[in-house]
Amino acid sequence: MEDAKAFIRVNTRVAQVRDLPIRLYQADELTPIWEATEKDLAAANVDPPFWAFPWAGGQALSRYLIENPEAVRGKRVLDLASGSGLVAVAAALAGAAEVAANDIDPVCEAAIQLNAELNEVTIRYIGGSLLDGDPPAFDVIVAADVFYEQRPAQMFRAFLEKSHRAGITVFAGDPGRTYFPRDAFKQAAEYAVETTTEIENHPIQTARVWTL
């Protein structure tokens, strides 16, 4: 964990996320930090460091929570596929009673802890995939940028719908990815967000917030 934190501090910089009262450890370019990840953490076939960027869906969902704090205030919130922890931080700042962040990339734990400390909030980390399990003991699930490939999109949809049927409120942030299941969600908000062409096709994306 400390090695991962040290790596993040060396290979990223602290920067404000546009239009949000949130700072994150961010990378300027994708490929150099990806190569550094494999070398410095001695992890062959390591996942790309997507935790080092504020993705479009995550920015939109974070803005929604900050602007509509009643969505999470006083509630137990799970940020699914959290990455950097951006949405988890937003939920905490919006007044959630408890926030947990989940991801399958072990480096995310270090990134989320560092970003939580940076923004003076408390976030509990849950590692590994939750998609095959029962609905978790939370009031709200937030999930941003998870519908990027067909099979994972199907799995996320099934889990989110199952959780919704169990009484959990679900919010999703998405910039119009091919596999986003529009038929299952209702749009709650729309934002123009700034991203990097290292991870998106265009520097300005229209990203929407959806709910079940």
VMD Tcl script that draws the C-alpha trace (Angstrom):
set ca {
  {0.00 0.00 0.00}
  {2.74 2.48 0.94}
  {4.66 1.62 -2.24}
  {1.53 2.31 -4.28}
  {0.97 5.62 -2.50}
  {4.57 6.64 -3.09}
  {4.24 5.76 -6.78}
  {1.10 7.86 -7.10}
  {2.70 10.86 -5.41}
  {5.69 10.70 -7.77}
  {3.82 10.09 -11.03}
  {0.82 12.40 -10.62}
  {0.12 15.94 -9.54}
  {-2.61 17.38 -7.36}
  {-5.12 19.28 -9.47}
  {-8.62 20.66 -9.10}
  {-11.39 18.91 -11.00}
  {-13.12 21.48 -13.18}
  {-16.41 22.81 -11.77}
  {-16.03 20.76 -8.60}
  {-14.73 21.57 -5.09}
  {-12.55 18.47 -5.33}
  {-8.83 17.93 -5.83}
  {-7.33 14.66 -7.05}
  {-3.95 13.15 -7.74}
  {-4.04 13.21 -11.56}
  {-1.79 12.19 -14.44}
  {-1.15 14.39 -17.45}
  {-0.68 11.55 -19.95}
  {-1.79 7.94 -20.01}
  {1.04 5.99 -21.64}
  {4.01 7.20 -19.53}
  {2.26 6.48 -16.24}
  {1.08 3.10 -17.53}
  {4.70 2.17 -18.28}
  {5.79 3.50 -14.89}
  {3.10 1.44 -13.20}
  {4.44 -1.80 -14.66}
  {8.05 -0.89 -13.88}
  {7.84 0.73 -10.47}
  {5.20 -1.57 -8.99}
  {6.72 -4.65 -10.63}
  {3.27 -5.73 -11.76}
  {3.19 -7.54 -15.10}
  {-0.02 -7.07 -17.07}
  {-1.21 -4.46 -14.59}
  {-4.50 -2.74 -15.31}
  {-4.20 0.64 -17.06}
  {-4.12 3.42 -14.44}
  {-7.59 4.72 -15.14}
  {-7.69 5.85 -11.50}
  {-5.39 8.74 -12.50}
  {-8.02 10.61 -14.52}
  {-11.40 12.23 -13.75}
  {-13.62 10.50 -16.30}
  {-16.57 12.28 -17.91}
  {-19.31 10.21 -16.28}
  {-17.68 10.56 -12.89}
  {-17.43 14.32 -13.22}
  {-21.10 14.60 -14.16}
  {-22.27 12.35 -11.34}
  {-20.07 14.20 -8.84}
  {-21.52 17.54 -9.91}
  {-25.01 16.14 -9.55}
  {-24.35 15.00 -5.98}
  {-22.77 18.31 -4.99}
  {-25.69 20.24 -6.52}
  {-28.32 17.84 -5.16}
  {-26.96 16.78 -1.76}
  {-30.35 15.45 -0.67}
  {-29.66 12.47 -2.95}
  {-27.09 11.13 -0.48}
  {-27.27 13.24 2.68}
  {-27.39 11.04 5.77}
  {-27.31 7.86 3.68}
  {-24.96 4.91 3.23}
  {-23.38 5.21 -0.22}
  {-21.41 2.71 -2.30}
  {-19.31 3.98 -5.22}
  {-19.06 1.02 -7.60}
  {-15.96 0.75 -9.82}
  {-14.69 3.84 -8.04}
  {-11.32 4.33 -9.76}
  {-9.88 7.53 -8.29}
  {-12.69 7.80 -5.75}
  {-13.98 11.02 -7.33}
  {-17.68 10.20 -6.94}
  {-17.10 8.76 -3.47}
  {-15.45 12.03 -2.42}
  {-18.38 13.98 -3.85}
  {-20.84 11.83 -1.91}
  {-18.92 12.42 1.30}
  {-18.78 16.17 0.70}
  {-22.53 16.13 0.00}
  {-23.18 14.78 3.47}
  {-23.43 11.00 3.14}
  {-23.39 9.26 6.51}
  {-21.07 6.52 5.24}
  {-19.19 6.14 1.97}
  {-17.51 3.01 0.62}
  {-15.59 2.75 -2.64}
  {-15.22 -0.49 -4.57}
  {-12.84 -1.47 -7.36}
  {-11.07 -4.54 -8.70}
  {-7.73 -2.76 -9.27}
  {-5.68 -2.97 -6.05}
  {-3.87 0.29 -6.85}
  {-7.22 2.05 -6.56}
  {-7.17 1.51 -2.81}
  {-4.08 3.70 -2.51}
  {-5.46 6.30 -4.93}
  {-8.79 6.48 -3.12}
  {-7.16 6.81 0.29}
  {-4.87 9.59 -0.94}
  {-7.72 11.45 -2.59}
  {-9.90 11.07 0.49}
  {-7.14 12.53 2.66}
  {-6.62 15.34 0.16}
  {-10.28 16.33 0.43}
  {-10.53 15.65 4.19}
  {-13.22 12.98 3.95}
  {-13.45 9.37 5.12}
  {-13.97 6.59 2.59}
  {-13.90 2.85 3.28}
  {-12.40 0.68 0.56}
  {-13.91 -2.62 -0.61}
  {-11.73 -4.62 -3.00}
  {-12.78 -7.18 -5.60}
  {-15.85 -7.63 -7.77}
  {-19.27 -7.36 -6.13}
  {-21.26 -8.09 -9.26}
  {-21.98 -11.76 -8.54}
  {-23.07 -11.13 -4.97}
  {-26.27 -10.10 -3.25}
  {-27.35 -6.46 -3.11}
  {-25.04 -4.71 -0.62}
  {-26.14 -3.08 2.63}
  {-26.26 0.48 1.31}
  {-29.00 3.03 0.67}
  {-27.50 4.41 -2.55}
  {-25.20 2.99 -5.23}
  {-23.37 5.36 -7.58}
  {-21.64 4.03 -10.68}
  {-19.85 6.13 -13.30}
  {-18.27 5.12 -16.61}
  {-18.99 1.41 -16.15}
  {-20.75 0.68 -19.46}
  {-17.66 0.70 -21.67}
  {-17.68 -2.90 -23.00}
  {-20.57 -5.23 -23.75}
  {-19.99 -8.02 -21.22}
  {-19.10 -5.78 -18.25}
  {-22.03 -3.53 -19.16}
  {-24.41 -6.48 -18.97}
  {-23.00 -7.50 -15.60}
  {-23.21 -3.98 -14.16}
  {-26.76 -3.59 -15.42}
  {-27.86 -6.87 -13.84}
  {-26.27 -5.95 -10.51}
  {-27.69 -2.43 -10.46}
  {-31.18 -3.61 -11.37}
  {-31.00 -6.34 -8.71}
  {-29.91 -3.75 -6.15}
  {-32.71 -1.40 -7.20}
  {-35.28 -4.17 -6.74}
  {-33.90 -4.62 -3.23}
  {-34.77 -1.00 -2.45}
  {-31.42 0.66 -3.17}
  {-31.39 3.97 -5.06}
  {-29.09 3.83 -8.10}
  {-27.39 6.71 -9.91}
  {-25.20 6.26 -12.99}
  {-22.94 8.72 -14.81}
  {-22.28 8.12 -18.50}
  {-21.10 10.19 -21.51}
  {-23.10 8.23 -24.09}
  {-21.15 5.01 -24.32}
  {-22.39 2.40 -26.78}
  {-23.41 -0.16 -24.19}
  {-25.21 2.14 -21.79}
  {-28.73 0.66 -21.28}
  {-30.84 3.76 -21.88}
  {-34.01 1.70 -21.79}
  {-33.45 0.84 -18.13}
  {-32.67 4.33 -16.79}
  {-34.30 7.74 -16.47}
  {-32.23 10.87 -17.11}
  {-31.74 13.13 -14.11}
  {-29.24 15.72 -15.38}
  {-26.89 16.66 -18.21}
  {-23.51 18.43 -18.06}
  {-20.72 19.52 -20.41}
  {-17.49 18.26 -18.86}
  {-13.85 18.66 -19.76}
  {-11.75 15.52 -20.13}
  {-8.47 14.48 -21.74}
  {-8.03 12.84 -25.13}
  {-5.80 10.32 -23.38}
  {-8.97 8.53 -22.26}
  {-11.82 10.07 -24.30}
  {-12.36 10.88 -27.97}
  {-13.06 14.57 -27.39}
  {-11.82 17.07 -24.78}
  {-15.37 18.28 -24.07}
  {-17.99 15.61 -23.44}
  {-21.71 15.75 -22.81}
  {-22.24 13.47 -19.84}
  {-25.54 12.56 -18.25}
  {-26.69 11.39 -14.86}
  {-29.25 8.62 -14.83}
  {-31.31 6.88 -12.18}
  {-33.31 3.68 -11.91}
}
mol new
graphics top color blue
foreach p $ca { graphics top sphere $p radius 0.5 }
foreach p [lrange $ca 0 end-1] q [lrange $ca 1 end] { graphics top cylinder $p $q radius 0.2 }
display resetview
